[in-house]
Amino acid sequence: MTYSIHDLDHTADTIIAKADGRTIWIFEGEMGAGKTTLIKAIAGRMGISGAVQSPTFSIVNEYLTAAGNTVYHFDFYRLKRESEALDFGVEEYFDSGNICLLEWAEKVESLLPENCYTIRLSVIDEKSRNLWLN
């Protein structure tokens, strides 16, 4: 599917609807593909208010939805080793049953549970992206 910056809310709704109960959502795409922008749109559609930004330096941000559910947003870009994720208890987050939105998940690939939801983005042009959901 193709979407543009103007379709973000609809695209976010589609992603949420197709999650099928999966709680670990992996966002794949090159730097600048729009992973964080898409996550911001998804967060907005989940009723998360306030600033949603990539947790590049903190590695994980915690958000609360309008329904009172916790959502975790991870950015593993700066990890040098998987053991760094283990050190802060990433498996406990994954096992929490809460939705976990992951950027740069390939850095912790062997720690990922089965049945993750993969959202893959690729750049078409400045305002358009291809999107694959699996």
N, CA, C and O atoms as a Tinker XYZ file with bonds, in Angstrom:
   536  protein
     1  N      0.848000   -1.170000    0.000000    73     2
     2  CA     0.000000    0.000000    0.000000    64     1     3
     3  C      0.890000    1.229000    0.000000    63     2     4     5
     4  O      1.992000    1.210000    0.548000    81     3
     5  N      0.418000    2.268000   -0.603000    73     3     6
     6  CA     1.131000    3.535000   -0.654000    64     5     7
     7  C      0.358000    4.562000    0.155000    63     6     8     9
     8  O     -0.873000    4.593000    0.131000    81     7
     9  N      1.091000    5.396000    0.868000    73     7    10
    10  CA     0.430000    6.471000    1.612000    64     9    11
    11  C      1.275000    7.728000    1.545000    63    10    12    13
    12  O      2.465000    7.690000    1.233000    81    11
    13  N      0.622000    8.846000    1.849000    73    11    14
    14  CA     1.332000   10.124000    1.891000    64    13    15
    15  C      1.154000   10.740000    3.265000    63    14    16    17
    16  O      0.378000   10.240000    4.080000    81    15
    17  N      1.846000   11.786000    3.516000    73    15    18
    18  CA     1.768000   12.496000    4.789000    64    17    19
    19  C      0.330000   12.903000    5.100000    63    18    20    21
    20  O     -0.048000   13.009000    6.266000    81    19
    21  N     -0.467000   13.128000    4.066000    73    19    22
    22  CA    -1.864000   13.536000    4.237000    64    21    23
    23  C     -2.765000   12.370000    4.636000    63    22    24    25
    24  O     -3.887000   12.580000    5.098000    81    23
    25  N     -2.274000   11.131000    4.458000    73    23    26
    26  CA    -3.054000    9.925000    4.763000    64    25    27
    27  C     -2.657000    9.288000    6.092000    63    26    28    29
    28  O     -3.062000    8.162000    6.378000    81    27
    29  N     -1.882000    9.981000    6.897000    73    27    30
    30  CA    -1.327000    9.348000    8.098000    64    29    31
    31  C     -2.381000    8.796000    9.046000    63    30    32    33
    32  O     -2.216000    7.688000    9.556000    81    31
    33  N     -3.455000    9.530000    9.296000    73    31    34
    34  CA    -4.480000    9.039000   10.224000    64    33    35
    35  C     -5.124000    7.761000    9.700000    63    34    36    37
    36  O     -5.299000    6.801000   10.450000    81    35
    37  N     -5.478000    7.745000    8.422000    73    35    38
    38  CA    -6.069000    6.548000    7.820000    64    37    39
    39  C     -5.073000    5.380000    7.851000    63    38    40    41
    40  O     -5.446000    4.248000    8.160000    81    39
    41  N     -3.819000    5.661000    7.533000    73    39    42
    42  CA    -2.785000    4.624000    7.549000    64    41    43
    43  C     -2.604000    4.079000    8.958000    63    42    44    45
    44  O     -2.486000    2.868000    9.144000    81    43
    45  N     -2.582000    4.964000    9.952000    73    43    46
    46  CA    -2.461000    4.540000   11.350000    64    45    47
    47  C     -3.634000    3.657000   11.748000    63    46    48    49
    48  O     -3.444000    2.638000   12.413000    81    47
    49  N     -4.838000    4.031000   11.353000    73    47    50
    50  CA    -6.026000    3.219000   11.648000    64    49    51
    51  C     -5.914000    1.829000   11.030000    63    50    52    53
    52  O     -6.274000    0.833000   11.657000    81    51
    53  N     -5.417000    1.769000    9.807000    73    51    54
    54  CA    -5.241000    0.482000    9.121000    64    53    55
    55  C     -4.235000   -0.383000    9.857000    63    54    56    57
    56  O     -4.468000   -1.576000   10.049000    81    55
    57  N     -3.128000    0.198000   10.269000    73    55    58
    58  CA    -2.087000   -0.547000   10.994000    64    57    59
    59  C     -2.651000   -1.089000   12.306000    63    58    60    61
    60  O     -2.441000   -2.256000   12.637000    81    59
    61  N     -3.351000   -0.263000   13.040000    73    59    62
    62  CA    -3.944000   -0.682000   14.315000    64    61    63
    63  C     -4.938000   -1.823000   14.088000    63    62    64    65
    64  O     -4.928000   -2.811000   14.823000    81    63
    65  N     -5.786000   -1.690000   13.085000    73    63    66
    66  CA    -6.814000   -2.700000   12.809000    64    65    67
    67  C     -6.217000   -4.049000   12.418000    63    66    68    69
    68  O     -6.803000   -5.093000   12.704000    81    67
    69  N     -5.058000   -4.034000   11.766000    73    67    70
    70  CA    -4.460000   -5.282000   11.287000    64    69    71
    71  C     -3.484000   -5.903000   12.285000    63    70    72    73
    72  O     -2.846000   -6.910000   11.977000    81    71
    73  N     -3.360000   -5.323000   13.463000    73    71    74
    74  CA    -2.426000   -5.862000   14.465000    64    73    75
    75  C     -2.858000   -7.245000   14.938000    63    74    76    77
    76  O     -2.017000   -8.060000   15.316000    81    75
    77  N     -4.135000   -7.511000   14.921000    73    75    78
    78  CA    -4.671000   -8.833000   15.237000    64    77    79
    79  C     -4.199000   -9.345000   16.606000    63    78    80    81
    80  O     -3.852000  -10.516000   16.757000    81    79
    81  N     -4.193000   -8.455000   17.587000    73    79    82
    82  CA    -3.842000   -8.855000   18.946000    64    81    83
    83  C     -2.359000   -8.940000   19.237000    63    82    84    85
    84  O     -1.969000   -9.169000   20.382000    81    83
    85  N     -1.524000   -8.760000   18.226000    73    83    86
    86  CA    -0.078000   -8.808000   18.463000    64    85    87
    87  C      0.352000   -7.545000   19.206000    63    86    88    89
    88  O     -0.172000   -6.461000   18.948000    81    87
    89  N      1.292000   -7.680000   20.114000    73    87    90
    90  CA     1.702000   -6.544000   20.936000    64    89    91
    91  C      3.097000   -6.020000   20.612000    63    90    92    93
    92  O      3.435000   -4.907000   21.014000    81    91
    93  N      3.905000   -6.781000   19.906000    73    91    94
    94  CA     5.250000   -6.331000   19.535000    64    93    95
    95  C      5.205000   -5.903000   18.077000    63    94    96    97
    96  O      5.080000   -6.731000   17.174000    81    95
    97  N      5.311000   -4.587000   17.862000    73    95    98
    98  CA     5.213000   -4.012000   16.522000    64    97    99
    99  C      6.590000   -3.520000   16.101000    63    98   100   101
   100  O      7.163000   -2.641000   16.744000    81    99
   101  N      7.115000   -4.079000   15.033000    73    99   102
   102  CA     8.440000   -3.731000   14.539000    64   101   103
   103  C      8.298000   -2.805000   13.332000    63   102   104   105
   104  O      7.639000   -3.145000   12.350000    81   103
   105  N      8.916000   -1.646000   13.418000    73   103   106
   106  CA     8.899000   -0.674000   12.327000    64   105   107
   107  C     10.249000   -0.737000   11.637000    63   106   108   109
   108  O     11.280000   -0.424000   12.232000    81   107
   109  N     10.233000   -1.151000   10.362000    73   107   110
   110  CA    11.461000   -1.280000    9.584000    64   109   111
   111  C     11.487000   -0.230000    8.487000    63   110   112   113
   112  O     10.458000    0.095000    7.895000    81   111
   113  N     12.663000    0.290000    8.228000    73   111   114
   114  CA    12.848000    1.258000    7.159000    64   113   115
   115  C     14.156000    1.986000    7.368000    63   114   116   117
   116  O     14.667000    2.079000    8.485000    81   115
   117  N     14.681000    2.493000    6.288000    73   115   118
   118  CA    15.954000    3.212000    6.373000    64   117   119
   119  C     15.792000    4.485000    7.203000    63   118   120   121
   120  O     14.676000    4.922000    7.484000    81   119
   121  N     16.903000    5.057000    7.582000    73   119   122
   122  CA    16.902000    6.329000    8.295000    64   121   123
   123  C     16.149000    7.353000    7.442000    63   122   124   125
   124  O     16.432000    7.517000    6.255000    81   123
   125  N     15.187000    8.038000    8.064000    73   123   126
   126  CA    14.416000    9.045000    7.344000    64   125   127
   127  C     13.207000    8.506000    6.592000    63   126   128   129
   128  O     12.549000    9.250000    5.865000    81   127
   129  N     12.907000    7.225000    6.759000    73   127   130
   130  CA    11.768000    6.634000    6.043000    64   129   131
   131  C     10.428000    7.061000    6.629000    63   130   132   133
   132  O      9.396000    6.946000    5.969000    81   131
   133  N     10.440000    7.556000    7.872000    73   131   134
   134  CA     9.197000    8.018000    8.475000    64   133   135
   135  C      8.668000    7.123000    9.580000    63   134   136   137
   136  O      7.483000    7.181000    9.908000    81   135
   137  N      9.521000    6.299000   10.157000    73   135   138
   138  CA     9.081000    5.388000   11.221000    64   137   139
   139  C      8.510000    6.164000   12.407000    63   138   140   141
   140  O      7.407000    5.874000   12.871000    81   139
   141  N      9.253000    7.138000   12.886000    73   139   142
   142  CA     8.796000    7.905000   14.047000    64   141   143
   143  C      7.555000    8.716000   13.711000    63   142   144   145
   144  O      6.656000    8.825000   14.545000    81   143
   145  N      7.482000    9.277000   12.533000    73   143   146
   146  CA     6.296000   10.039000   12.118000    64   145   147
   147  C      5.066000    9.137000   12.109000    63   146   148   149
   148  O      3.996000    9.541000   12.564000    81   147
   149  N      5.211000    7.936000   11.603000    73   147   150
   150  CA     4.105000    6.988000   11.579000    64   149   151
   151  C      3.723000    6.572000   13.007000    63   150   152   153
   152  O      2.538000    6.454000   13.321000    81   151
   153  N      4.706000    6.356000   13.855000    73   151   154
   154  CA     4.427000    6.005000   15.246000    64   153   155
   155  C      3.681000    7.141000   15.943000    63   154   156   157
   156  O      2.781000    6.880000   16.741000    81   155
   157  N      4.032000    8.377000   15.663000    73   155   158
   158  CA     3.316000    9.523000   16.238000    64   157   159
   159  C      1.841000    9.502000   15.822000    63   158   160   161
   160  O      0.956000    9.772000   16.634000    81   159
   161  N      1.588000    9.181000   14.559000    73   159   162
   162  CA     0.206000    9.110000   14.070000    64   161   163
   163  C     -0.547000    7.968000   14.752000    63   162   164   165
   164  O     -1.705000    8.132000   15.136000    81   163
   165  N      0.094000    6.833000   14.901000    73   163   166
   166  CA    -0.530000    5.691000   15.577000    64   165   167
   167  C     -0.840000    6.057000   17.024000    63   166   168   169
   168  O     -1.928000    5.768000   17.523000    81   167
   169  N      0.110000    6.687000   17.688000    73   167   170
   170  CA    -0.093000    7.108000   19.079000    64   169   171
   171  C     -1.287000    8.049000   19.191000    63   170   172   173
   172  O     -2.100000    7.919000   20.107000    81   171
   173  N     -1.393000    8.985000   18.271000    73   171   174
   174  CA    -2.528000    9.907000   18.274000    64   173   175
   175  C     -3.846000    9.188000   18.102000    63   174   176   177
   176  O     -4.833000    9.544000   18.746000    81   175
   177  N     -3.882000    8.184000   17.247000    73   175   178
   178  CA    -5.106000    7.419000   17.011000    64   177   179
   179  C     -5.443000    6.517000   18.206000    63   178   180   181
   180  O     -6.594000    6.116000   18.378000    81   179
   181  N     -4.442000    6.203000   19.025000    73   179   182
   182  CA    -4.671000    5.425000   20.243000    64   181   183
   183  C     -5.084000    6.320000   21.410000    63   182   184   185
   184  O     -5.365000    5.837000   22.506000    81   183
   185  N     -5.117000    7.622000   21.162000    73   183   186
   186  CA    -5.522000    8.549000   22.214000    64   185   187
   187  C     -4.390000    8.960000   23.139000    63   186   188   189
   188  O     -4.626000    9.396000   24.266000    81   187
   189  N     -3.167000    8.820000   22.663000    73   187   190
   190  CA    -2.022000    9.267000   23.448000    64   189   191
   191  C     -1.851000   10.751000   23.203000    63   190   192   193
   192  O     -1.689000   11.190000   22.065000    81   191
   193  N     -1.889000   11.519000   24.276000    73   191   194
   194  CA    -1.720000   12.965000   24.136000    64   193   195
   195  C     -0.319000   13.348000   24.619000    63   194   196   197
   196  O      0.355000   12.573000   25.298000    81   195
   197  N      0.088000   14.521000   24.265000    73   195   198
   198  CA     1.417000   14.971000   24.657000    64   197   199
   199  C      2.438000   14.603000   23.611000    63   198   200   201
   200  O      2.109000   14.067000   22.553000    81   199
   201  N      3.672000   14.898000   23.924000    73   199   202
   202  CA     4.762000   14.707000   22.970000    64   201   203
   203  C      5.087000   13.225000   22.791000    63   202   204   205
   204  O      5.298000   12.495000   23.759000    81   203
   205  N      5.119000   12.812000   21.552000    73   203   206
   206  CA     5.572000   11.474000   21.189000    64   205   207
   207  C      6.799000   11.693000   20.322000    63   206   208   209
   208  O      6.724000   12.261000   19.233000    81   207
   209  N      7.930000   11.226000   20.835000    73   207   210
   210  CA     9.167000   11.399000   20.076000    64   209   211
   211  C     10.015000   10.150000   20.206000    63   210   212   213
   212  O      9.835000    9.349000   21.122000    81   211
   213  N     10.932000   10.000000   19.286000    73   211   214
   214  CA    11.776000    8.826000   19.299000    64   213   215
   215  C     12.667000    8.843000   20.540000    63   214   216   217
   216  O     13.313000    9.849000   20.835000    81   215
   217  N     12.696000    7.728000   21.261000    73   215   218
   218  CA    13.523000    7.654000   22.468000    64   217   219
   219  C     14.972000    7.294000   22.153000    63   218   220   221
   220  O     15.524000    6.360000   22.735000    81   219
   221  N     15.582000    8.029000   21.241000    73   219   222
   222  CA    16.928000    7.708000   20.773000    64   221   223
   223  C     17.929000    7.616000   21.915000    63   222   224   225
   224  O     18.760000    6.707000   21.925000    81   223
   225  N     17.874000    8.516000   22.861000    73   223   226
   226  CA    18.859000    8.513000   23.937000    64   225   227
   227  C     18.384000    7.753000   25.168000    63   226   228   229
   228  O     19.197000    7.160000   25.877000    81   227
   229  N     17.091000    7.760000   25.431000    73   227   230
   230  CA    16.569000    7.042000   26.598000    64   229   231
   231  C     16.268000    5.579000   26.277000    63   230   232   233
   232  O     16.071000    4.786000   27.197000    81   231
   233  N     16.227000    5.209000   25.031000    73   231   234
   234  CA    15.937000    3.886000   24.477000    64   233   235
   235  C     14.459000    3.522000   24.558000    63   234   236   237
   236  O     13.940000    2.893000   23.636000    81   235
   237  N     13.766000    3.896000   25.631000    73   235   238
   238  CA    12.342000    3.570000   25.724000    64   237   239
   239  C     11.579000    4.752000   26.317000    63   238   240   241
   240  O     12.017000    5.377000   27.282000    81   239
   241  N     10.439000    5.037000   25.719000    73   239   242
   242  CA     9.483000    6.008000   26.266000    64   241   243
   243  C      8.210000    5.256000   26.601000    63   242   244   245
   244  O      7.863000    4.269000   25.951000    81   243
   245  N      7.525000    5.730000   27.615000    73   243   246
   246  CA     6.264000    5.126000   28.042000    64   245   247
   247  C      5.150000    6.138000   27.834000    63   246   248   249
   248  O      5.272000    7.299000   28.223000    81   247
   249  N      4.063000    5.690000   27.218000    73   247   250
   250  CA     2.908000    6.548000   26.961000    64   249   251
   251  C      1.663000    5.892000   27.545000    63   250   252   253
   252  O      1.616000    4.677000   27.741000    81   251
   253  N      0.670000    6.708000   27.816000    73   251   254
   254  CA    -0.610000    6.224000   28.324000    64   253   255
   255  C     -1.699000    6.595000   27.322000    63   254   256   257
   256  O     -1.809000    7.757000   26.930000    81   255
   257  N     -2.503000    5.617000   26.905000    73   255   258
   258  CA    -3.584000    5.877000   25.960000    64   257   259
   259  C     -4.767000    6.493000   26.694000    63   258   260   261
   260  O     -4.806000    6.515000   27.924000    81   259
   261  N     -5.724000    6.990000   25.931000    73   259   262
   262  CA    -6.944000    7.562000   26.507000    64   261   263
   263  C     -7.714000    6.515000   27.312000    63   262   264   265
   264  O     -8.427000    6.857000   28.256000    81   263
   265  N     -7.572000    5.247000   26.941000    73   263   266
   266  CA    -8.248000    4.158000   27.645000    64   265   267
   267  C     -7.477000    3.688000   28.881000    63   266   268   269
   268  O     -7.921000    2.786000   29.592000    81   267
   269  N     -6.320000    4.309000   29.130000    73   267   270
   270  CA    -5.535000    3.958000   30.306000    64   269   271
   271  C     -4.552000    2.820000   30.099000    63   270   272   273
   272  O     -4.007000    2.289000   31.067000    81   271
   273  N     -4.319000    2.439000   28.855000    73   271   274
   274  CA    -3.358000    1.377000   28.550000    64   273   275
   275  C     -1.969000    1.961000   28.338000    63   274   276   277
   276  O     -1.823000    3.076000   27.837000    81   275
   277  N     -0.958000    1.203000   28.721000    73   275   278
   278  CA     0.421000    1.627000   28.548000    64   277   279
   279  C      0.941000    1.153000   27.198000    63   278   280   281
   280  O      0.686000    0.023000   26.782000    81   279
   281  N      1.668000    2.028000   26.524000    73   279   282
   282  CA     2.341000    1.704000   25.264000    64   281   283
   283  C      3.808000    2.074000   25.438000    63   282   284   285
   284  O      4.130000    3.151000   25.938000    81   283
   285  N      4.696000    1.171000   25.021000    73   283   286
   286  CA     6.130000    1.433000   25.094000    64   285   287
   287  C      6.670000    1.664000   23.686000    63   286   288   289
   288  O      6.301000    0.969000   22.740000    81   287
   289  N      7.543000    2.644000   23.572000    73   287   290
   290  CA     8.156000    3.000000   22.289000    64   289   291
   291  C      9.674000    2.887000   22.455000    63   290   292   293
   292  O     10.276000    3.596000   23.261000    81   291
   293  N     10.272000    1.994000   21.686000    73   291   294
   294  CA    11.709000    1.737000   21.764000    64   293   295
   295  C     12.428000    2.229000   20.518000    63   294   296   297
   296  O     11.896000    2.164000   19.410000    81   295
   297  N     13.636000    2.717000   20.714000    73   295   298
   298  CA    14.539000    3.026000   19.612000    64   297   299
   299  C     15.880000    2.406000   19.976000    63   298   300   301
   300  O     16.590000    2.906000   20.848000    81   299
   301  N     16.222000    1.316000   19.304000    73   299   302
   302  CA    17.443000    0.573000   19.604000    64   301   303
   303  C     18.642000    1.017000   18.772000    63   302   304   305
   304  O     19.683000    0.360000   18.799000    81   303
   305  N     18.519000    2.101000   18.045000    73   303   306
   306  CA    19.562000    2.533000   17.110000    64   305   307
   307  C     20.927000    2.656000   17.780000    63   306   308   309
   308  O     21.931000    2.240000   17.201000    81   307
   309  N     20.985000    3.204000   18.960000    73   307   310
   310  CA    22.258000    3.483000   19.618000    64   309   311
   311  C     22.853000    2.289000   20.377000    63   310   312   313
   312  O     23.961000    2.391000   20.904000    81   311
   313  N     22.143000    1.174000   20.440000    73   311   314
   314  CA    22.687000    0.005000   21.132000    64   313   315
   315  C     23.900000   -0.531000   20.378000    63   314   316   317
   316  O     23.905000   -0.614000   19.150000    81   315
   317  N     24.905000   -0.884000   21.131000    73   315   318
   318  CA    26.098000   -1.482000   20.526000    64   317   319
   319  C     26.033000   -3.010000   20.596000    63   318   320   321
   320  O     26.572000   -3.707000   19.736000    81   319
   321  N     25.351000   -3.523000   21.655000    73   319   322
   322  CA    25.215000   -4.964000   21.860000    64   321   323
   323  C     23.815000   -5.279000   22.381000    63   322   324   325
   324  O     23.199000   -4.462000   23.066000    81   323
   325  N     23.324000   -6.465000   22.053000    73   323   326
   326  CA    22.019000   -6.899000   22.563000    64   325   327
   327  C     21.990000   -6.929000   24.085000    63   326   328   329
   328  O     20.947000   -6.701000   24.697000    81   327
   329  N     23.124000   -7.208000   24.684000    73   327   330
   330  CA    23.180000   -7.307000   26.146000    64   329   331
   331  C     22.773000   -5.993000   26.811000    63   330   332   333
   332  O     22.306000   -6.007000   27.950000    81   331
   333  N     22.937000   -4.870000   26.132000    73   331   334
   334  CA    22.494000   -3.583000   26.679000    64   333   335
   335  C     20.981000   -3.570000   26.869000    63   334   336   337
   336  O     20.479000   -3.004000   27.840000    81   335
   337  N     20.257000   -4.191000   25.945000    73   335   338
   338  CA    18.799000   -4.281000   26.067000    64   337   339
   339  C     18.417000   -5.194000   27.229000    63   338   340   341
   340  O     17.467000   -4.916000   27.961000    81   339
   341  N     19.157000   -6.275000   27.390000    73   339   342
   342  CA    18.897000   -7.176000   28.516000    64   341   343
   343  C     19.152000   -6.463000   29.842000    63   342   344   345
   344  O     18.439000   -6.686000   30.820000    81   343
   345  N     20.166000   -5.608000   29.871000    73   343   346
   346  CA    20.525000   -4.888000   31.095000    64   345   347
   347  C     19.392000   -4.011000   31.609000    63   346   348   349
   348  O     19.244000   -3.848000   32.820000    81   347
   349  N     18.586000   -3.440000   30.710000    73   347   350
   350  CA    17.478000   -2.603000   31.182000    64   349   351
   351  C     16.143000   -3.358000   31.215000    63   350   352   353
   352  O     15.095000   -2.751000   31.434000    81   351
   353  N     16.178000   -4.654000   31.001000    73   351   354
   354  CA    14.981000   -5.479000   31.178000    64   353   355
   355  C     14.025000   -5.488000   30.011000    63   354   356   357
   356  O     12.812000   -5.534000   30.214000    81   355
   357  N     14.538000   -5.446000   28.788000    73   355   358
   358  CA    13.673000   -5.390000   27.612000    64   357   359
   359  C     12.693000   -6.567000   27.554000    63   358   360   361
   360  O     11.561000   -6.406000   27.098000    81   359
   361  N     13.113000   -7.730000   28.006000    73   359   362
   362  CA    12.228000   -8.896000   27.953000    64   361   363
   363  C     10.991000   -8.708000   28.822000    63   362   364   365
   364  O      9.915000   -9.202000   28.484000    81   363
   365  N     11.134000   -8.000000   29.936000    73   363   366
   366  CA     9.986000   -7.723000   30.796000    64   365   367
   367  C      8.980000   -6.824000   30.079000    63   366   368   369
   368  O      7.771000   -7.008000   30.217000    81   367
   369  N      9.475000   -5.861000   29.321000    73   367   370
   370  CA     8.584000   -5.019000   28.526000    64   369   371
   371  C      7.856000   -5.878000   27.492000    63   370   372   373
   372  O      6.638000   -5.781000   27.346000    81   371
   373  N      8.610000   -6.721000   26.774000    73   371   374
   374  CA     8.023000   -7.562000   25.731000    64   373   375
   375  C      6.979000   -8.517000   26.306000    63   374   376   377
   376  O      5.974000   -8.806000   25.656000    81   375
   377  N      7.213000   -9.004000   27.514000    73   375   378
   378  CA     6.310000   -9.963000   28.147000    64   377   379
   379  C      5.154000   -9.301000   28.894000    63   378   380   381
   380  O      4.299000   -9.996000   29.442000    81   379
   381  N      5.115000   -7.976000   28.923000    73   379   382
   382  CA     4.119000   -7.247000   29.728000    64   381   383
   383  C      2.698000   -7.352000   29.188000    63   382   384   385
   384  O      1.736000   -7.133000   29.925000    81   383
   385  N      2.560000   -7.685000   27.909000    73   383   386
   386  CA     1.235000   -7.704000   27.295000    64   385   387
   387  C      0.828000   -6.342000   26.753000    63   386   388   389
   388  O     -0.212000   -6.213000   26.107000    81   387
   389  N      1.643000   -5.328000   27.013000    73   387   390
   390  CA     1.383000   -3.993000   26.483000    64   389   391
   391  C      1.969000   -3.877000   25.081000    63   390   392   393
   392  O      2.904000   -4.595000   24.727000    81   391
   393  N      1.417000   -2.975000   24.294000    73   391   394
   394  CA     1.941000   -2.750000   22.954000    64   393   395
   395  C      3.325000   -2.132000   23.060000    63   394   396   397
   396  O      3.541000   -1.165000   23.792000    81   395
   397  N      4.260000   -2.712000   22.313000    73   395   398
   398  CA     5.635000   -2.233000   22.239000    64   397   399
   399  C      5.921000   -1.868000   20.785000    63   398   400   401
   400  O      5.840000   -2.717000   19.897000    81   399
   401  N      6.253000   -0.609000   20.548000    73   399   402
   402  CA     6.555000   -0.101000   19.213000    64   401   403
   403  C      8.079000   -0.020000   19.095000    63   402   404   405
   404  O      8.717000    0.718000   19.846000    81   403
   405  N      8.665000   -0.771000   18.159000    73   403   406
   406  CA    10.109000   -0.908000   18.093000    64   405   407
   407  C     10.686000   -0.311000   16.818000    63   406   408   409
   408  O     10.263000   -0.648000   15.712000    81   407
   409  N     11.654000    0.575000   16.986000    73   407   410
   410  CA    12.458000    1.064000   15.868000    64   409   411
   411  C     13.845000    0.436000   15.996000    63   410   412   413
   412  O     14.377000    0.310000   17.099000    81   411
   413  N     14.418000    0.050000   14.876000    73   411   414
   414  CA    15.747000   -0.562000   14.806000    64   413   415
   415  C     15.781000   -1.876000   15.598000    63   414   416   417
   416  O     16.751000   -2.158000   16.302000    81   415
   417  N     14.724000   -2.668000   15.475000    73   415   418
   418  CA    14.606000   -3.941000   16.193000    64   417   419
   419  C     15.665000   -4.955000   15.770000    63   418   420   421
   420  O     15.947000   -5.893000   16.516000    81   419
   421  N     16.248000   -4.789000   14.608000    73   419   422
   422  CA    17.288000   -5.722000   14.167000    64   421   423
   423  C     18.484000   -5.731000   15.118000    63   422   424   425
   424  O     19.279000   -6.671000   15.102000    81   423
   425  N     18.617000   -4.700000   15.941000    73   423   426
   426  CA    19.702000   -4.637000   16.927000    64   425   427
   427  C     19.475000   -5.610000   18.088000    63   426   428   429
   428  O     20.409000   -5.931000   18.823000    81   427
   429  N     18.229000   -6.078000   18.252000    73   427   430
   430  CA    17.888000   -7.008000   19.338000    64   429   431
   431  C     17.161000   -8.236000   18.780000    63   430   432   433
   432  O     16.327000   -8.836000   19.458000    81   431
   433  N     17.479000   -8.589000   17.577000    73   431   434
   434  CA    16.736000   -9.611000   16.847000    64   433   435
   435  C     16.581000  -10.925000   17.604000    63   434   436   437
   436  O     15.499000  -11.512000   17.593000    81   435
   437  N     17.613000  -11.389000   18.245000    73   435   438
   438  CA    17.508000  -12.692000   18.927000    64   437   439
   439  C     16.675000  -12.611000   20.205000    63   438   440   441
   440  O     16.336000  -13.645000   20.780000    81   439
   441  N     16.342000  -11.411000   20.657000    73   439   442
   442  CA    15.527000  -11.237000   21.862000    64   441   443
   443  C     14.043000  -11.097000   21.557000    63   442   444   445
   444  O     13.216000  -11.112000   22.469000    81   443
   445  N     13.703000  -10.963000   20.289000    73   443   446
   446  CA    12.312000  -10.733000   19.903000    64   445   447
   447  C     11.483000  -12.000000   20.059000    63   446   448   449
   448  O     11.925000  -13.088000   19.688000    81   447
   449  N     10.279000  -11.857000   20.609000    73   447   450
   450  CA     9.399000  -13.026000   20.702000    64   449   451
   451  C      8.860000  -13.402000   19.319000    63   450   452   453
   452  O      9.006000  -12.655000   18.352000    81   451
   453  N      8.241000  -14.570000   19.253000    73   451   454
   454  CA     7.606000  -14.975000   17.998000    64   453   455
   455  C      6.350000  -14.148000   17.765000    63   454   456   457
   456  O      5.835000  -13.508000   18.682000    81   455
   457  N      5.873000  -14.168000   16.552000    73   455   458
   458  CA     4.611000  -13.534000   16.179000    64   457   459
   459  C      4.618000  -12.016000   16.348000    63   458   460   461
   460  O      3.644000  -11.432000   16.823000    81   459
   461  N      5.715000  -11.389000   15.959000    73   459   462
   462  CA     5.766000   -9.923000   15.960000    64   461   463
   463  C      5.012000   -9.393000   14.744000    63   462   464   465
   464  O      4.859000  -10.090000   13.741000    81   463
   465  N      4.556000   -8.185000   14.847000    73   463   466
   466  CA     3.851000   -7.492000   13.767000    64   465   467
   467  C      4.865000   -6.579000   13.096000    63   466   468   469
   468  O      5.396000   -5.669000   13.732000    81   467
   469  N      5.136000   -6.814000   11.823000    73   467   470
   470  CA     6.154000   -6.038000   11.118000    64   469   471
   471  C      5.507000   -5.025000   10.194000    63   470   472   473
   472  O      4.664000   -5.363000    9.363000    81   471
   473  N      5.916000   -3.778000   10.354000    73   471   474
   474  CA     5.461000   -2.663000    9.535000    64   473   475
   475  C      6.703000   -2.153000    8.804000    63   474   476   477
   476  O      7.598000   -1.575000    9.421000    81   475
   477  N      6.753000   -2.366000    7.502000    73   475   478
   478  CA     7.938000   -2.014000    6.714000    64   477   479
   479  C      7.620000   -0.818000    5.832000    63   478   480   481
   480  O      6.622000   -0.808000    5.111000    81   479
   481  N      8.485000    0.191000    5.900000    73   479   482
   482  CA     8.307000    1.409000    5.113000    64   481   483
   483  C      9.459000    1.572000    4.133000    63   482   484   485
   484  O     10.601000    1.233000    4.443000    81   483
   485  N      9.158000    2.083000    2.967000    73   483   486
   486  CA    10.208000    2.484000    2.034000    64   485   487
   487  C      9.799000    3.804000    1.392000    63   486   488   489
   488  O      8.617000    4.079000    1.185000    81   487
   489  N     10.791000    4.598000    1.088000    73   487   490
   490  CA    10.576000    5.946000    0.557000    64   489   491
   491  C     10.290000    5.883000   -0.935000    63   490   492   493
   492  O     11.016000    5.243000   -1.695000    81   491
   493  N      9.212000    6.562000   -1.345000    73   491   494
   494  CA     8.924000    6.757000   -2.764000    64   493   495
   495  C      9.472000    8.120000   -3.165000    63   494   496   497
   496  O     10.254000    8.245000   -4.107000    81   495
   497  N      9.039000    9.139000   -2.424000    73   495   498
   498  CA     9.537000   10.497000   -2.610000    64   497   499
   499  C      9.383000   11.231000   -1.284000    63   498   500   501
   500  O      9.074000   10.609000   -0.268000    81   499
   501  N      9.590000   12.524000   -1.279000    73   499   502
   502  CA     9.596000   13.303000   -0.047000    64   501   503
   503  C      8.328000   13.152000    0.793000    63   502   504   505
   504  O      8.390000   13.205000    2.022000    81   503
   505  N      7.175000   12.964000    0.138000    73   503   506
   506  CA     5.907000   12.919000    0.867000    64   505   507
   507  C      5.170000   11.589000    0.774000    63   506   508   509
   508  O      4.086000   11.453000    1.340000    81   507
   509  N      5.728000   10.612000    0.078000    73   507   510
   510  CA     5.035000    9.336000   -0.128000    64   509   511
   511  C      5.903000    8.159000    0.285000    63   510   512   513
   512  O      7.125000    8.176000    0.143000    81   511
   513  N      5.221000    7.124000    0.807000    73   511   514
   514  CA     5.899000    5.915000    1.264000    64   513   515
   515  C      5.138000    4.682000    0.809000    63   514   516   517
   516  O      3.919000    4.714000    0.639000    81   515
   517  N      5.868000    3.605000    0.615000    73   515   518
   518  CA     5.275000    2.275000    0.458000    64   517   519
   519  C      5.219000    1.655000    1.841000    63   518   520   521
   520  O      6.092000    1.896000    2.675000    81   519
   521  N      4.193000    0.857000    2.080000    73   519   522
   522  CA     3.996000    0.248000    3.383000    64   521   523
   523  C      3.605000   -1.208000    3.185000    63   522   524   525
   524  O      2.718000   -1.521000    2.391000    81   523
   525  N      4.279000   -2.101000    3.918000    73   523   526
   526  CA     3.944000   -3.520000    3.934000    64   525   527
   527  C      3.669000   -3.910000    5.359000    63   526   528   529
   528  O      4.418000   -3.545000    6.266000    81   527
   529  N      2.593000   -4.655000    5.565000    73   527   530
   530  CA     2.217000   -5.117000    6.899000    64   529   531
   531  C      2.277000   -6.640000    6.934000    63   530   532   533
   532  O      1.754000   -7.315000    6.048000    81   531
   533  N      2.914000   -7.159000    7.955000    73   531   534
   534  CA     3.012000   -8.611000    8.083000    64   533   535
   535  C      2.927000   -8.990000    9.563000    63   534   536
   536  O      2.989000  -10.171000    9.903000    81   535
